[in-house]
Amino acid sequence: MTLRNRILVLVCALVVLAGVAVASVLHASARADRRNQARPGGPRITAGPVSLTASRRLVFRNMAWGPHRDELTSVPASDPSSPRVASNVKCLRFHAASGTGVCLQAKHGAVQETYQAVILDAWLREHARYDVPGIPSRARVSPSGRYAAWTAFVGGDSYAGTNFSTRAAVVDTRTGRLTPSLEAYRVIKDGRTYHAADVNFWGVTFASDDRTFYATMATRGSTYLVRGDLRARTVTTVHTNVECPSLSPDGTRVAYKKRVKGLPADAPWHLYVLDLRTGHETALSEPRSVDDQAVWHDNHTLTYALPGDYGADLYTIPSDGTGTPRRISTAAVSPAYTG
């Protein structure tokens, strides 16, 4: 091939690559425009004030296409399918308690996205902001509002496999003291201090005493429910095969997703509830795989997300293994009950 022909081939290749790049940008722009347009039949949404102390409200990330997509929205807890009030505050993950919220956000840069955790007051005003080292996946606020926690993927992007790494951080919202990773805590396993390079934490949930928390710990191919002590800075193994725990309001039970043999590798979980006193496990009547950290509506009912037409829908189910799942809201994720 002559030099002239080589130059022609190179020029043609560059033209083709440029065309592909332009087409990709235009496609992404068109998709973004479509997401900003409300779909017929979707939930009614209007802008307005959203409070984290309002009585008997459900606040969640709105996923319906339109101008309020990804904003925190509020509905009556007794009627979650009613029209939504949108806050103008966007979150990827969210939770709130006692007038304090934690909002995990993406910050779009010229080269890549970065992520931050924003502590919100009762009117969704920023109180503090912290860098998050990867893609946000879980968020929790303690019942008193004093502590907030979040989990981020720093390697891989799915809990389904084993090739991932997470960081679970905890912050005192009063003092601003941040623990960037629970890996700084001493691990007690089978009554002894435990050391391993592959220890991984995620899915923090807090007790009402502003000291105790629970989380998932993974090591050597197994997952454990661990009980943490914020003052002693220790975590102690409690039970095996527990992921994304959620402590009941009365502090006696933990709802969680459990890997079940025979399920597909990319959808291996069913919901269970563990009695912390007896160690008894109750399988819930949700037949589908749930990849979420469920939220307790009260001591008898759990709320969680499953994939839906616009990303996710919210469902409820009794915590005692009876009943059937009930969809309460479409195009919604990261719920928190206020008041």
C-alpha positions as a printed Julia matrix, in Angstrom:
339×3 Matrix{Float64}:
   0.0     0.0    0.0
   1.35    3.39  -1.01
   1.8     6.25   1.41
  -1.05    8.11  -0.33
  -3.44    5.18   0.16
  -2.44    4.83   3.8
  -3.23    8.5    4.38
  -6.6     8.08   2.66
  -7.44    5.06   4.86
  -6.45    6.99   7.97
  -8.55    9.99   6.97
 -11.55    7.76   6.24
 -11.18    6.05   9.61
 -11.05    9.37  11.41
 -14.15   10.56   9.56
 -16.03    7.39  10.55
 -14.97    7.71  14.2
 -15.99   11.34  14.25
 -19.37   10.41  12.8
 -19.88    7.72  15.45
 -18.95   10.21  18.19
 -21.37   12.82  16.88
 -24.15   10.24  16.56
 -23.54    9.08  20.13
 -23.7    12.63  21.47
 -26.89   13.34  19.53
 -28.47   10.08  20.74
 -27.57   10.86  24.36
 -28.93   14.39  23.98
 -32.16   13.12  22.46
 -32.56   10.6   25.28
 -31.96   13.33  27.86
 -34.59   15.5   26.15
 -37.09   12.62  26.25
 -36.44   12.13  29.96
 -37.27   15.77  30.55
 -40.68   15.33  28.93
 -43.49   13.97  31.08
 -45.08   10.76  29.8
 -48.87   10.41  29.44
 -50.34    8.44  32.32
 -47.44    9.21  34.64
 -47.81   10.59  38.17
 -48.9    14.19  38.59
 -46.04   16.29  39.97
 -45.91   19.94  40.99
 -43.08   21.93  42.53
 -43.49   22.9   46.16
 -42.0    22.76  49.67
 -40.9    19.37  51.0
 -40.27   18.94  54.72
 -38.54   16.05  56.49
 -40.59   16.69  59.64
 -44.04   16.79  58.03
 -46.4    14.32  59.67
 -47.11   11.01  57.94
 -45.39   11.71  54.65
 -43.38    9.48  52.31
 -40.38   11.14  50.65
 -38.53    9.42  47.81
 -36.53    9.97  44.64
 -38.94   10.54  41.75
 -37.96    8.53  38.65
 -40.85    9.49  36.37
 -39.75   11.18  33.15
 -40.3    14.9   33.12
 -38.84   18.13  34.53
 -38.78   16.73  38.1
 -36.97   13.46  37.35
 -34.53   12.45  40.15
 -35.87   15.09  42.54
 -36.98   14.29  46.06
 -40.76   14.24  46.1
 -43.31   13.94  48.89
 -46.71   12.24  49.1
 -49.04   11.28  51.97
 -47.86    8.01  53.47
 -51.47    6.83  53.51
 -51.88    7.47  49.77
 -48.5     7.02  48.01
 -50.03    7.08  44.52
 -51.44   10.6   45.0
 -49.94   13.68  43.24
 -46.33   14.38  44.18
 -44.74   17.55  45.5
 -41.25   18.02  44.01
 -38.44   19.7   45.93
 -35.9    20.63  43.23
 -33.25   18.65  45.18
 -31.84   15.75  43.15
 -30.44   12.58  44.71
 -29.23    9.19  43.51
 -29.86    7.65  46.94
 -31.66    9.15  49.92
 -32.84    8.51  53.46
 -34.09   10.64  56.34
 -35.13   10.5   59.99
 -36.01   13.08  62.66
 -35.63   16.02  60.29
 -32.18   15.05  58.97
 -31.58   13.69  55.47
 -28.66   12.23  53.55
 -28.64   12.76  49.79
 -26.05   11.03  47.59
 -25.47   13.11  44.47
 -23.54   12.95  41.21
 -21.4    15.88  40.18
 -20.95   16.0   36.41
 -17.42   16.91  35.34
 -15.77   17.45  31.97
 -14.06   14.06  32.1
 -15.99   11.96  34.61
 -18.64   12.03  37.29
 -17.76   12.4   40.94
 -20.06   11.77  43.89
 -20.85   13.47  47.16
 -22.95   12.91  50.26
 -24.98   15.94  51.32
 -26.45   16.2   54.81
 -29.8    18.02  54.64
 -31.84   19.81  57.28
 -35.59   19.51  57.67
 -36.23   21.83  54.68
 -33.65   20.11  52.46
 -31.08   22.85  52.94
 -27.45   21.73  52.82
 -25.84   21.31  56.22
 -22.6    19.58  55.2
 -21.03   17.87  52.19
 -18.58   14.96  51.93
 -16.78   13.31  49.02
 -17.91    9.77  48.14
 -15.23    7.53  46.56
 -17.46    5.68  44.09
 -20.95    4.98  42.78
 -23.53    5.45  45.59
 -25.59    2.4   46.52
 -27.03    2.7   50.06
 -27.91    5.5   52.49
 -29.24    5.61  56.05
 -29.92    8.1   58.85
 -30.18    7.05  62.5
 -33.6     7.33  64.18
 -32.46   10.43  66.12
 -30.94   12.06  63.04
 -27.52   12.28  64.68
 -25.71    9.81  62.44
 -25.77    9.23  58.7
 -24.15    6.47  56.69
 -23.64    5.7   53.04
 -22.13    2.94  50.91
 -20.42    3.32  47.54
 -19.02    0.88  45.01
 -15.32    1.49  44.47
 -14.78   -1.56  42.29
 -17.44   -3.33  40.22
 -21.05   -2.14  40.19
 -23.25   -4.97  41.41
 -23.78   -6.96  44.61
 -24.81  -10.0   42.55
 -21.29  -11.22  41.8
 -18.17  -11.33  43.95
 -15.93   -8.95  42.01
 -16.73   -5.73  43.81
 -15.46   -3.56  46.61
 -17.4    -1.07  48.72
 -16.76    1.67  51.26
 -19.23    2.26  54.07
 -18.85    5.64  55.78
 -20.47    7.01  58.95
 -20.67   10.68  59.98
 -21.79   12.39  63.17
 -24.1    15.08  61.78
 -23.68   17.22  64.91
 -19.89   17.33  65.11
 -19.04   16.55  61.49
 -16.7    13.73  62.53
 -16.42   11.36  59.58
 -15.33    7.74  59.54
 -14.58    7.26  55.8
 -14.65    3.46  56.03
 -15.8     0.91  58.58
 -12.64   -0.98  57.74
 -11.05    1.26  60.41
 -13.08   -0.59  63.08
 -11.83   -3.67  64.92
 -13.58   -6.83  63.68
 -14.56   -9.51  66.21
 -15.46  -12.82  64.58
 -16.21  -15.99  66.57
 -15.11  -14.18  69.71
 -11.67  -13.2   68.41
 -10.15  -10.22  66.66
 -10.23  -10.92  62.94
  -7.89   -9.62  60.23
  -8.26  -10.17  56.49
  -7.32   -8.07  53.48
 -10.64   -8.75  51.74
 -12.99   -7.43  54.47
 -15.79   -5.4   52.9
 -18.72   -3.5   54.5
 -22.02   -2.15  53.2
 -25.64   -1.43  54.13
 -25.49    0.3   57.53
 -28.66    0.52  59.67
 -28.82    2.26  63.06
 -30.42    1.5   66.44
 -32.16    4.22  68.46
 -29.43    4.48  71.14
 -27.02    6.54  68.98
 -24.38    3.89  69.55
 -25.4     0.57  68.0
 -25.59   -0.16  64.3
 -25.78   -3.19  62.05
 -24.19   -3.75  58.65
 -23.09   -6.4   56.19
 -19.51   -7.65  56.28
 -18.09   -9.83  53.52
 -14.9   -11.85  53.74
 -13.58  -15.03  52.1
 -16.71  -15.56  50.03
 -19.22  -15.27  52.89
 -21.41  -12.45  54.19
 -22.24  -11.72  57.81
 -24.57   -9.52  59.78
 -22.35   -7.51  62.12
 -23.34   -5.44  65.14
 -21.3    -2.24  65.42
 -20.43   -0.03  68.35
 -19.82    3.62  67.41
 -18.03    4.37  70.69
 -15.83    1.28  70.96
 -15.31    1.32  67.15
 -15.86   -2.42  66.86
 -18.01   -4.71  64.72
 -18.99   -8.2   65.87
 -20.39  -10.98  63.67
 -23.96  -12.0   64.53
 -25.39  -14.14  61.71
 -24.37  -15.5   58.3
 -25.74  -14.9   54.8
 -27.14  -11.43  55.5
 -26.97   -8.46  53.11
 -28.36   -4.92  53.32
 -29.88   -5.2   56.82
 -32.62   -2.89  58.06
 -33.38   -2.72  61.79
 -37.03   -2.64  62.85
 -38.28    0.43  64.79
 -38.52   -1.62  68.0
 -34.95   -2.86  67.52
 -35.84   -6.54  67.76
 -35.59   -7.71  64.14
 -33.54   -7.17  61.03
 -34.97   -7.37  57.51
 -32.42   -8.31  54.86
 -31.82   -9.94  51.52
 -30.5   -13.49  51.63
 -28.78  -15.43  48.87
 -30.83  -18.52  48.07
 -29.39  -21.54  46.31
 -30.87  -22.27  42.91
 -31.68  -18.67  42.0
 -30.02  -16.99  38.98
 -26.55  -15.61  39.59
 -27.65  -12.07  38.74
 -30.78  -12.22  40.93
 -29.93  -14.47  43.9
 -31.82  -12.86  46.8
 -35.07  -13.27  48.7
 -36.28  -11.09  51.57
 -36.04  -12.45  55.11
 -36.52  -11.15  58.65
 -34.19  -12.24  61.47
 -35.3   -12.24  65.12
 -32.2   -10.91  66.9
 -33.13  -12.59  70.2
 -33.83  -16.1   68.95
 -31.93  -16.17  65.66
 -35.06  -17.41  63.87
 -35.34  -16.5   60.17
 -38.69  -15.79  58.5
 -38.92  -15.9   54.71
 -41.18  -13.15  53.37
 -43.8   -13.86  50.73
 -42.1   -11.82  47.98
 -41.24  -14.39  45.27
 -39.0   -12.05  43.24
 -35.34  -11.29  43.85
 -35.0    -8.01  45.76
 -31.77   -6.02  45.45
 -32.56   -3.25  47.91
 -32.16   -2.23  51.54
 -35.77   -2.39  52.69
 -37.31    0.33  54.88
 -39.66   -0.38  57.8
 -42.9     1.58  57.49
 -43.78    0.42  61.0
 -43.04   -2.68  63.09
 -45.2    -4.82  60.82
 -44.63   -3.61  57.24
 -41.62   -3.27  54.94
 -41.2    -1.05  51.89
 -38.71   -1.83  49.12
 -38.01   -1.21  45.44
 -38.17   -3.54  42.45
 -37.33   -2.77  38.8
 -40.09   -0.9   36.95
 -40.76    0.84  33.64
 -38.93    4.0   34.72
 -36.25    2.4   36.87
 -38.02    1.23  40.01
 -41.4     0.91  41.75
 -42.12    0.74  45.47
 -43.81   -2.25  47.12
 -44.88   -3.15  50.65
 -45.16   -6.53  52.34
 -45.94   -7.79  55.87
 -42.85   -8.6   57.92
 -44.22  -11.86  59.37
 -44.15  -13.92  56.16
 -47.88  -13.63  55.45
 -49.74  -11.63  52.81
 -48.68  -10.71  49.3
 -46.56   -7.89  47.85
 -48.47   -4.7   47.01
 -47.2    -2.0   44.68
 -47.77    1.4   46.27
 -45.97    3.76  43.88
 -44.47    3.69  40.41
 -41.27    5.38  39.22
 -39.92    5.75  42.78
 -36.92    4.62  44.81
 -35.12    5.39  48.13
 -38.19    5.89  50.35
 -38.2     7.47  53.81
 -41.17    7.93  56.12
 -41.32   11.24  58.0
 -43.2    12.47  61.03
